[in-house]
Amino acid sequence: MENKMLELLKTRRSVRKYLPAQIEPEKLDAILEAGTYAPTGMGRQSPVIVAVESPENRQTVQELNCLARGGNGDPYYGAPVILLVLADPAIGTCVEDGSCVLATMMQAAHALGLSSCWIHGEREMFELPEGKAFLRKLGLPESLRGVGSLALGYGEGPAPQPKERKKEYIVRA
């Protein structure tokens, strides 16, 4: 079956090397807006999306991720924008809601010719005192739970090829 949306779903890949070129504001706005239309449990819209664009805040987020995960270097692969997704833990579907937001934004980015990679560690980052301080700096509640983030930008080089799908991926009952 031919369908543009299905083709986009099949061709999006995680990219781990980015050009330094900034994302056009209208493209970033479209990706962020798409995230707000992701499904959420009972329509409660528990997630909050933080678009990290300034070099200072990007450095802070990079250091928080390294601190939380025990790494060093740039866990966001040089992407010029980091999209953090946090959610209200008082809502029972907060992780699922945030995951839907991340997936929706990855597909929107791909549809607009941008690359992305889901990065982990946000839950641990925002449990740290330094993570809570960053949330306060942004005027956000310290109680938010980190769900994940996206490295976002123009990928450098060709996109990775998909792995063959496993045979037992689908079971019909």
Buried (B, 14 or more C-beta within 10 A) or exposed (E): EEEEEEEEEEEBBBBBBBBEEEBEEEBBEBBBEBBEEBEBBEEBBBBBBBBBBEEEBBEBBBBBBBBBBEEEEBBBBBBBBBBBBBBBEEBEBBBBBBBBBBBBBBBBBBBBEBBBBBBBBBBBBBEBEEBBEBBEEBEBEEEBBBBBBBBBBBBBEEEEEEEEEEEEEEEEE
